[in-house]
Amino acid sequence: MNKIKKIGVFTSGGDSPGMNAAIRAVVRTALFYDIQVLGIRRGYEGMINGEFVEMDRKSVANIIQRGGTILKTARSMAFMTPEGRKEAYDQLKGAEIDALIAIGGDGTFTGAKIFGEEYNFPILGLPGTIDNDLFGTDFTIGYDTSINTVTDAIDKIRDTAESHDRLFIVEVMGRDCGLIALRSGIGVGAESIMIPEMKTDMAALFNRLEMGRKDKSSKILIVAEGEGDSGGAFEIADKIKLKFPQYDTRVSVLGHIQRGGKPTCMDRVLASRLAVAAVENLMTGKKGKMVGLIHGKIAFTPFDLAIKHHVEINLDLLKIVEILSL
């Protein structure tokens, strides 16, 4: 067992529901093993500036149900430079921090990989991102909450669509990954889903709208924000208006509501399991890896694999959309 006496924990990049549950589990697991914990505010930027706060059991009480992150988050241009990382290292050593737990996504893990290798510093990562786009875990912390938020929002949009016989194009988050669009689309019974991983065939979409049930009083199309083949939600709407002027076509962009809100039970449990595993495995010498969950079991994936290997889209899910939207 490594003689780790003090762990630093921080959140970085975009916030995701369940980050607070992960912070809570890191702190309480470390204290269970008589390890001190310092929270690092505002991610790598706070690390450079020495924004450390001592954490105890009380400091993480009543946060498991809260969205966002009590440690705040920020993007740091300075940490991308050798000078910035050297300042961060000096701050960590000055605070006698022996190891780090980073909660975030690909940008967070890219920084963790470089910093860990430069200074031989023990770091483990927890996948905190709503996009579910990291290789080495079935689900990321925040993804389940996000797709439930999207589903709830589109259910409400469907009410208006039904009332006015409208076609709604709903844009959801997913710059490079369409998993939010794909799963929520199945959950709400969308007529079509457009994602970055698949080329959008407008002719096929038009045919689908033409051949669909004429008695349907509403139609929902979901577009991931990273879909670029057809120009995104607003350009797709313009093309549909030209082709089908009889449709009352509207666009709704869900935006940042997808990143907020109380985490679901699934995200709270996932965050807790991964955080406990991170602390316990730092104690045994593991470093330079992301802690994930694959087929229900804890798994460790090197940072470079987690961020470079894109998650493959399950084509069966797209087929399900086609079958069930008739």
C-alpha positions in Angstrom: 0.0 0.0 0.0 1.3 3.4 -1.0 1.7 5.9 1.9 -0.7 8.5 0.5 -1.6 10.9 3.3 -3.4 13.6 1.4 -5.6 13.6 -1.8 -6.7 16.5 -3.9 -10.0 16.3 -5.7 -11.2 18.6 -8.4 -13.8 19.0 -11.2 -12.9 20.4 -14.6 -14.5 21.1 -18.0 -18.3 21.1 -18.4 -20.3 20.4 -15.3 -22.5 17.3 -15.1 -25.1 16.0 -12.6 -23.5 13.6 -10.2 -20.2 15.5 -9.8 -21.2 16.4 -6.2 -22.0 12.8 -5.5 -18.6 11.9 -6.7 -16.9 14.6 -4.6 -18.8 13.4 -1.5 -17.8 9.8 -2.1 -14.1 10.7 -2.6 -14.0 12.7 0.6 -15.8 10.2 2.8 -13.8 7.2 1.4 -10.5 9.0 1.9 -11.5 9.9 5.5 -12.5 6.3 6.1 -8.9 5.3 5.3 -7.5 8.2 7.4 -6.4 10.1 4.3 -6.8 13.9 4.3 -8.6 15.6 1.4 -8.2 19.0 -0.1 -10.8 20.2 -2.6 -9.3 22.2 -5.5 -11.6 25.0 -6.6 -12.1 25.8 -10.3 -10.2 22.9 -11.8 -6.7 23.3 -13.2 -6.9 27.1 -13.0 -7.5 26.8 -9.2 -4.6 24.3 -9.0 -2.3 26.9 -10.5 -3.5 29.6 -8.1 -3.5 27.3 -5.0 -7.2 27.5 -4.4 -7.3 24.6 -1.9 -9.9 24.0 0.7 -9.8 21.4 3.4 -12.7 19.0 3.3 -14.3 16.9 6.0 -17.5 14.8 6.4 -19.5 17.9 7.1 -18.3 19.8 4.1 -19.9 17.2 1.8 -23.1 16.7 3.7 -26.4 17.3 1.9 -24.8 17.6 -1.6 -25.5 14.2 -3.1 -28.7 15.4 -4.6 -27.4 18.7 -6.0 -26.5 19.3 -9.6 -23.4 21.3 -10.7 -20.3 21.1 -8.6 -19.6 22.7 -5.2 -15.9 22.9 -6.2 -16.7 25.0 -9.3 -15.2 24.4 -12.7 -13.2 26.4 -15.2 -11.2 25.9 -18.3 -7.5 26.8 -18.0 -5.4 28.1 -20.9 -2.4 28.4 -18.5 -2.4 24.7 -17.6 -1.8 24.0 -21.3 1.7 25.5 -21.0 4.7 23.9 -19.3 5.0 27.0 -17.1 1.4 26.7 -15.9 1.8 23.0 -15.1 5.0 23.7 -13.2 3.2 26.3 -11.1 0.4 23.8 -10.4 3.0 21.1 -9.3 4.6 23.6 -7.0 1.3 24.4 -5.4 0.4 20.8 -4.9 3.8 20.0 -3.3 3.5 23.1 -1.1 0.1 21.8 0.1 1.6 18.3 0.6 -0.9 16.7 -1.8 0.3 13.2 -2.7 -2.3 12.2 -5.4 -5.2 13.6 -7.4 -8.7 12.5 -8.4 -9.9 14.4 -11.5 -13.6 14.5 -12.4 -14.3 15.5 -15.9 -14.2 14.5 -19.6 -11.7 14.3 -22.4 -10.1 17.7 -21.9 -9.7 17.0 -18.2 -8.0 13.7 -18.8 -5.8 15.1 -21.5 -4.4 17.5 -18.9 -4.2 14.8 -16.3 -2.2 12.5 -18.7 0.3 15.2 -19.6 0.7 16.4 -16.0 1.0 12.9 -14.5 3.7 11.9 -17.0 5.7 15.1 -16.6 5.9 14.9 -12.9 5.2 11.2 -12.2 2.2 12.3 -10.2 -0.5 9.8 -9.2 -3.8 10.7 -10.8 -7.0 8.7 -11.4 -10.0 10.1 -13.3 -13.7 9.8 -12.9 -15.8 10.2 -16.1 -18.0 13.3 -15.5 -19.7 14.4 -18.7 -23.2 14.2 -20.0 -22.1 13.1 -23.5 -21.2 9.5 -22.5 -18.3 9.8 -25.0 -15.4 8.3 -23.1 -14.1 4.8 -24.0 -13.7 2.5 -21.0 -17.1 2.9 -19.3 -20.6 2.0 -20.2 -22.0 5.2 -18.8 -20.4 8.5 -17.7 -21.5 10.4 -14.6 -24.3 12.7 -15.7 -25.5 11.0 -18.8 -28.5 9.3 -17.3 -29.7 12.5 -15.7 -29.2 14.4 -19.0 -31.3 11.9 -21.1 -34.0 11.9 -18.5 -34.0 15.8 -18.6 -34.2 15.7 -22.4 -37.0 13.1 -22.3 -39.0 15.2 -19.8 -38.6 18.4 -21.9 -39.6 16.7 -25.2 -42.6 15.1 -23.5 -43.7 18.7 -22.7 -43.0 19.9 -26.2 -45.0 16.9 -27.5 -48.0 18.3 -25.6 -47.8 21.6 -27.6 -47.1 19.8 -30.8 -50.2 17.6 -30.3 -52.4 20.6 -29.5 -51.3 22.6 -32.6 -50.6 19.8 -35.1 -47.0 20.9 -35.3 -43.7 19.4 -36.4 -41.0 20.1 -33.8 -37.3 19.9 -34.5 -35.5 19.6 -31.1 -31.8 20.3 -30.8 -30.0 18.5 -28.0 -26.4 18.6 -26.8 -23.8 16.4 -28.5 -21.1 18.3 -30.3 -19.2 15.1 -31.3 -21.4 12.4 -29.9 -25.0 11.6 -30.6 -25.8 9.4 -27.7 -28.0 11.9 -25.9 -30.1 12.3 -29.1 -30.2 8.6 -29.8 -31.4 7.3 -26.5 -33.7 10.2 -25.7 -35.1 9.9 -29.2 -36.1 6.3 -28.6 -37.5 7.3 -25.2 -39.8 10.0 -26.6 -40.9 8.1 -29.8 -39.2 10.5 -32.2 -39.9 10.2 -35.9 -36.2 10.7 -36.8 -32.9 11.3 -35.1 -29.9 13.1 -36.7 -26.5 12.6 -35.1 -22.8 13.5 -36.0 -21.8 9.8 -36.4 -24.2 9.2 -39.3 -24.6 11.2 -42.5 -28.0 12.9 -42.7 -29.9 11.8 -45.8 -32.5 14.6 -46.4 -34.1 12.7 -49.2 -34.7 9.8 -46.9 -36.0 12.1 -44.2 -38.4 13.7 -46.7 -39.6 10.3 -47.8 -40.1 9.3 -44.1 -42.3 12.4 -43.5 -44.2 11.8 -46.7 -44.9 8.2 -46.1 -45.6 8.5 -42.3 -49.1 8.3 -40.9 -51.3 11.1 -42.1 -53.4 11.1 -38.9 -50.5 11.8 -36.6 -51.1 15.1 -34.9 -47.5 15.7 -34.0 -44.1 14.9 -35.2 -40.8 15.1 -33.3 -37.4 15.2 -35.0 -34.3 15.2 -32.8 -31.0 16.8 -33.9 -27.7 16.6 -32.0 -26.0 20.0 -32.0 -22.9 18.5 -33.8 -24.9 17.3 -36.8 -23.3 19.2 -39.6 -24.3 17.5 -42.8 -27.5 19.4 -43.2 -26.6 22.6 -41.3 -28.1 21.8 -38.0 -31.6 22.2 -36.6 -32.5 25.6 -38.1 -31.3 24.7 -41.6 -33.1 21.4 -41.5 -36.3 23.2 -40.5 -35.9 25.6 -43.4 -35.6 22.7 -45.8 -38.6 21.0 -44.4 -40.7 24.2 -44.6 -39.8 24.4 -48.3 -40.6 20.8 -49.0 -43.7 20.6 -46.7 -45.2 24.0 -46.4 -48.4 22.4 -45.0 -46.5 21.5 -41.8 -46.4 24.1 -38.9 -42.7 23.5 -38.3 -40.9 24.9 -35.2 -37.4 24.6 -33.7 -36.7 24.2 -30.0 -33.1 24.3 -28.6 -32.9 22.7 -25.2 -29.5 24.1 -24.4 -27.9 24.0 -20.9 -30.9 22.7 -19.0 -29.4 19.3 -20.1 -26.4 19.8 -17.9 -28.2 20.9 -14.7 -30.7 19.5 -12.2 -30.7 16.8 -9.5 -28.8 13.7 -10.5 -30.8 10.5 -11.0 -30.4 7.6 -8.6 -28.4 5.8 -11.3 -25.9 8.7 -11.6 -25.6 9.0 -7.8 -24.8 5.3 -7.4 -22.4 5.3 -10.4 -20.5 8.3 -9.0 -20.3 6.7 -5.6 -19.0 3.4 -6.9 -16.4 5.0 -9.1 -15.2 7.4 -6.4 -14.7 4.7 -3.8 -12.8 2.6 -6.4 -10.6 5.6 -7.2 -9.5 6.2 -3.7 -8.9 2.6 -2.9 -6.9 2.0 -6.0 -4.8 5.2 -5.6 -3.7 3.5 -2.3 -2.5 0.5 -4.1 -0.5 2.4 -6.6 -2.7 2.8 -9.7 -2.3 6.0 -11.6 -2.8 7.5 -15.1 -6.1 5.8 -15.6 -9.8 6.5 -15.8 -12.1 4.5 -13.5 -15.1 3.2 -15.3 -17.9 0.6 -15.1 -18.1 -2.1 -17.8 -20.8 -4.7 -17.7 -21.4 -3.8 -14.0 -17.7 -4.2 -13.0 -15.1 -1.6 -12.1 -12.6 -1.1 -15.0 -9.5 0.9 -15.5 -8.6 2.5 -18.8 -5.4 4.5 -19.5 -6.2 8.2 -20.1 -4.9 8.2 -23.7 -7.2 5.3 -24.6 -10.2 6.8 -22.8 -10.0 10.0 -24.8 -8.8 8.8 -28.2 -11.1 5.8 -28.8 -14.5 7.0 -29.8 -17.6 5.2 -28.5 -19.3 3.3 -31.3 -22.9 4.0 -32.0 -25.2 0.9 -31.7 -26.8 0.7 -35.1 -29.6 -1.5 -33.6 -30.8 1.6 -31.8 -31.2 3.5 -35.0 -33.1 0.6 -36.4 -35.4 0.7 -33.4 -36.2 4.3 -34.2 -37.2 3.4 -37.7 -39.4 0.5 -36.7 -41.2 2.2 -33.8 -41.9 5.5 -35.4 -44.3 4.1 -38.1 
